[in-house]
Amino acid sequence: MFDPVIASFGRADNPPQLTAAETDWRERSDAVELMAQAAEEALADALSAGASPNLAAQIDTVIVPRGSWGFRNPGRTVAERLGASDARTISVELGVLQTVAFSEALQRLARGHSSWVLVLGGEARFRGLAAKIVGEAADEAANVDVAGTEPDETIAPQTIPVHRVEIDHRLVDAVDQYAMVDNARRVRQGLSIEAHRDDIDALAHQMHSIASHNPRAWFGQERPPGFFRTPSTSNRPLALPYNKWHSTQWNVDQASAFLLGTKETARAAGIDPATLVPILGVANSEAVVPLSERRDLAATPGTRATVDAVLNAAGRSLDEVAHLDLYSCFPAAVRLQQEALGLDHSIEPTVTGGMAFAGGPFNNAALQAAAAVCARLRDDPEGVGVVTAFSGMVTKQGAIALGGAATTASRTVSESSGTRVFDVTDDVLSRSPRTTVVGDHTGGGVIATYTVRYRDGQPDNAVVLADLPDGSRALAVSTDPGAAVALSDGEWIGRPVALEQGGFSPA
């Protein structure tokens, strides 16, 4: 039986703000340095559990989700630093689920292609912001890749997550698309405008409260009631119904690292079995249906499919999951997952505080959440944790189930799948009805969803996705501030709209 485990893990971060002792952004570690520190902490964690001193040299694969940094091959830099100079480096590119880093590791372990895999990711965007504030650019050249090499292997997305029409209409920012999803969700749930705002506010305060008890959270400072609901200079509006603090905050300096092996390799290395975190299952959906093509704008069938797959592998039910972290880039992401899974809103949806408050390091947030769940499971040997991930605009979904040291996976499912990795793409596509989309339509339509985008705190332009009489859809943008102001007030979904040459006039 294949028994993959996280044998050890580590985290590293710079302070959440410039401290009194810091006078220069250069004193802060860059992304590769943070990843190296996290990897060293993971090794120290293994050594403290009895691992042999030469464990680092046994690492034969390093997998890194690519971040916003410009390093070409940080996995090689970290491997050389650890003394694993022969390790194969794999880059997981943007647009690929963060859970793929784990599923790739499991498949390599199951097939005997690797004995020990180091998965790591990190960001240092706050370092870059601190440099920008003083009119400088953060220099990454001091920590360049070893010999400037490229990764030995690259895992890249096969398709882009947005429609050509969305690109043509500049509807490619995540906050705009998630805002449109949340507005569609409001009508699906039968909420009024005010009730919807209350719902988003309640979620923000719930997540913030969790972050306030997380010593690693970047934005856990106390906020007064109503702060998240109300636009202000410190909470500027982004895209209706979202303000700044409804959005993931990626200007953080955070990194995490995981050393993956099997129970057998961990035993051979001398690692105390009581410290292991079994990986019970990893599931991914690569189904790509752009937002404007989705017949159901407020659903995420991939969430149900991926979570069901990993829980079946674990032989557990959802109510047995004690440590849950739902991907939380925007409120819609959390609520759609809760509704897909049938979770009551009172159940805590995160162990960290979420990406707006604990921090959402670019292409590494799910890894940070997994590290937090691992830490909890060390104290809960019979517990089960689940971490989910999104890629794109609620486009792809992933999930990983982890257990405490005393947990075991379902033997039937694990034997049939072999690697404990599940691809639910076809299932999700079968449950994702789609329609055709046009960008330039003249005639009448009915608003399916919309958002208003802001400039300097004021409504600037508006975007509508309209259902047409023939069953297709049209995407349109109005740059008329009057239309943006109009759509800022009241419910517009279900109302008629006049479309013309890619623009529109609200009726």
ABEGO torsion letter per residue (X at the ends): XBBBBBABBBBBBBBABBBAABABAAABBBAAAAAAAAAAAAAAAAAAAGBBAAAAAABABBBBBBBABABABAAAAAAAAAGBAABBBBBBBBGBBAAAAAAAAAAAAAAGABABBBBBBBBAAAAAAAAAAAGBBBBAAABBBBGGBBBABBBBBABBABBAAAAAAGBABAAAAAAAAAAAAAAAAGBBAAAAAAAAAAAAAAAAAAAAABAABABABBBBBGAAABBBAABBBABOABBAAABBBABBBBBBBBBBBBAAAAAAAGBBAAABBBBAEBBBBABBBBAAABABAABBAAAAAAAAAAAAAAGBBAAABABBBBBAABAAAAAAAAAAAGBBAABBABAAGEAAAAEBBBGAAAAAAAAAAAAAAAABAABBBBBBBBBEBGABBBBBBBBBAABBBBAAAAAAAGAGBBBAAAAAAAABBBBBBBABBBEBBBBABBBBBBBGGBBABBBBBBBBAAGBBBBBBBABAAAAAAAABEBABGBBBBBBGGBBBBX
